[in-house]
Amino acid sequence: MNIKVLFFGVLHDVLGIDEMNFSLENATTIDSFTSKLLKTYPELKKYGFSVAVNEVYSKPDFILQDGHVVALIPPVSGG
């Protein structure tokens, strides 16, 4: 199964990419996906981020399916 992963803010800066396709063996939770992603890109471990699936913030136990679009969104501050 394939999902599209979008990187925003500092996550984009660290990896130098806006998006990527990520393959998973089967349907999996966001928590499992982020664990696999952090093993692939350990430099992201020092940054916190929220996860949205198909433009909706999602909980760690949400089950990803083939074709989902996952956005990784770091904390944002401003005035």
Backbone bond lengths (Angstrom), bond angles and torsions (degrees), N, CA, C in turn:
res aa  C-N    CA-C-N  psi(-1)  N-CA   C-N-CA  omega(-1)  CA-C   N-CA-C  phi
1 M - - - 1.439 - - 1.522 108.07 -
2 N 1.316 115.55 146.13 1.458 121.21 -178.26 1.517 110.58 -123.16
3 I 1.330 114.77 139.24 1.458 121.28 173.54 1.521 107.60 -126.06
4 K 1.313 115.99 157.15 1.466 121.64 174.77 1.523 106.66 -100.98
5 V 1.322 116.81 132.73 1.457 122.13 -179.47 1.525 108.13 -115.86
6 L 1.329 115.84 127.53 1.458 122.77 178.45 1.523 109.18 -107.50
7 F 1.318 117.18 136.20 1.460 122.69 -179.13 1.522 109.59 -114.11
8 F 1.331 116.90 131.36 1.453 121.91 -178.78 1.521 110.94 -121.95
9 G 1.336 116.12 159.46 1.459 122.53 173.65 1.514 113.60 56.86
10 V 1.323 115.69 -134.67 1.457 121.56 -176.53 1.527 111.62 -62.19
11 L 1.316 118.54 -28.90 1.465 120.90 178.86 1.524 109.86 -64.42
12 H 1.327 115.82 -40.75 1.470 120.88 174.69 1.525 110.10 -62.55
13 D 1.336 116.53 -43.90 1.464 120.90 -178.78 1.523 111.77 -62.40
14 V 1.326 116.99 -41.94 1.468 121.34 -177.65 1.527 111.45 -67.43
15 L 1.335 116.78 -44.80 1.463 120.01 -177.29 1.523 113.41 -86.88
16 G 1.319 116.70 -23.03 1.454 119.89 -179.05 1.522 114.51 74.53
17 I 1.334 116.16 20.38 1.470 120.65 178.52 1.526 109.58 -136.55
18 D 1.327 115.47 151.77 1.463 121.53 177.42 1.520 111.70 -87.84
19 E 1.331 115.45 -36.80 1.464 119.65 -175.83 1.516 110.35 -155.43
20 M 1.325 114.14 164.08 1.458 120.68 176.98 1.519 109.20 -156.80
21 N 1.300 116.50 158.41 1.461 121.61 170.44 1.516 106.90 -93.09
22 F 1.332 116.19 137.30 1.460 121.57 -177.47 1.518 107.61 -127.05
23 S 1.312 116.60 126.49 1.463 121.18 -178.95 1.525 110.62 -95.94
24 L 1.311 114.83 136.05 1.464 122.35 175.56 1.523 107.34 -124.98
25 E 1.317 116.17 148.16 1.457 119.95 -177.51 1.521 112.63 -66.98
26 N 1.334 116.96 -34.04 1.461 120.82 179.76 1.520 108.95 -160.15
27 A 1.313 116.35 179.31 1.466 119.95 177.94 1.527 108.40 -55.65
28 T 1.303 115.60 137.50 1.458 120.61 -176.70 1.523 109.54 -147.06
29 T 1.306 116.54 164.02 1.467 120.72 178.80 1.527 110.16 -80.84
30 I 1.314 115.03 162.78 1.462 119.85 175.56 1.521 109.79 -60.39
31 D 1.315 117.32 -40.06 1.463 121.32 179.59 1.527 111.18 -58.76
32 S 1.323 117.43 -45.70 1.468 121.14 178.60 1.525 111.12 -66.57
33 F 1.330 116.22 -40.15 1.459 120.30 178.30 1.523 110.92 -61.21
34 T 1.347 117.27 -47.33 1.464 119.08 -177.91 1.528 111.13 -65.13
35 S 1.323 117.64 -33.47 1.467 120.64 175.76 1.529 110.24 -61.99
36 K 1.328 116.88 -45.01 1.468 120.97 178.95 1.522 110.57 -65.92
37 L 1.318 117.13 -40.81 1.458 121.15 179.64 1.526 110.64 -62.35
38 L 1.333 116.98 -43.27 1.461 120.77 -179.20 1.522 112.48 -69.57
39 K 1.328 117.72 -25.91 1.467 120.13 173.70 1.523 109.79 -71.66
40 T 1.332 116.22 -35.91 1.463 121.00 179.12 1.523 111.50 -74.85
41 Y 1.333 116.35 -38.26 1.466 122.62 -178.49 1.530 109.60 -126.02
42 P 1.325 117.82 73.71 1.469 120.64 -175.77 1.524 113.65 -61.98
43 E 1.318 118.05 -19.43 1.461 120.27 179.40 1.532 112.20 -65.50
44 L 1.321 117.51 -15.99 1.467 121.15 178.10 1.528 112.82 -81.40
45 K 1.325 117.51 -11.47 1.466 120.82 -175.58 1.522 113.53 -59.57
46 K 1.327 117.67 -29.11 1.465 119.08 -176.98 1.525 113.11 -84.13
47 Y 1.322 116.93 1.46 1.468 120.80 -180.00 1.523 110.51 -115.12
48 G 1.292 116.57 133.82 1.456 120.37 174.23 1.521 109.55 -84.24
49 F 1.306 116.34 152.37 1.460 119.72 176.65 1.518 110.60 -158.90
50 S 1.308 114.38 153.65 1.469 121.88 172.68 1.516 107.93 -98.06
51 V 1.325 115.32 160.27 1.462 120.36 -179.16 1.518 109.28 -121.14
52 A 1.319 114.92 130.18 1.460 121.19 173.76 1.525 107.76 -119.01
53 V 1.321 115.58 140.31 1.463 121.17 176.78 1.516 107.72 -118.35
54 N 1.323 115.07 123.85 1.464 120.90 -177.91 1.525 111.16 50.99
55 E 1.343 115.25 45.20 1.465 125.21 175.10 1.527 114.92 70.15
56 V 1.335 117.74 20.77 1.464 122.28 177.18 1.533 107.98 -129.17
57 Y 1.351 116.37 125.20 1.457 118.88 176.40 1.521 109.23 -56.84
58 S 1.331 115.76 136.27 1.457 120.68 -173.37 1.518 111.55 -126.83
59 K 1.313 115.74 154.57 1.462 122.73 179.85 1.529 110.00 -86.23
60 P 1.346 116.83 159.98 1.468 120.78 -177.52 1.524 114.72 -58.76
61 D 1.337 118.53 -24.75 1.470 119.78 -178.26 1.536 113.17 -91.82
62 F 1.344 117.28 3.51 1.463 120.99 177.47 1.531 108.68 -63.72
63 I 1.320 117.28 136.14 1.461 121.19 -178.19 1.518 110.61 -94.68
64 L 1.319 114.67 120.81 1.464 121.47 178.57 1.528 110.15 -77.34
65 Q 1.320 115.04 146.54 1.463 121.72 178.34 1.528 108.98 -126.20
66 D 1.315 116.00 163.69 1.452 122.23 178.29 1.529 110.36 -55.15
67 G 1.336 116.10 132.16 1.452 121.01 177.41 1.516 115.82 90.31
68 H 1.321 117.93 -6.66 1.459 119.29 178.08 1.527 110.69 -64.17
69 V 1.327 115.13 151.90 1.460 121.92 174.53 1.521 106.64 -110.04
70 V 1.322 115.65 120.68 1.463 122.44 -176.19 1.528 108.51 -111.15
71 A 1.321 116.74 124.10 1.456 121.49 177.52 1.523 109.44 -108.10
72 L 1.328 115.73 131.34 1.461 121.53 176.22 1.526 107.19 -103.22
73 I 1.330 115.37 117.49 1.458 121.26 -170.98 1.526 110.26 -120.98
74 P 1.336 117.16 112.86 1.461 119.53 178.47 1.528 110.81 -73.69
75 P 1.326 117.53 164.68 1.456 120.26 177.07 1.538 110.41 -58.18
76 V 1.303 115.44 144.57 1.461 121.58 -179.51 1.514 108.32 -123.16
77 S 1.319 116.36 137.50 1.463 119.47 175.71 1.516 108.14 -134.31
78 G 1.270 113.88 162.16 1.457 117.82 179.59 1.526 110.29 174.72
79 G 1.288 114.70 178.29 1.454 118.04 -175.45 1.433 113.91 -115.70
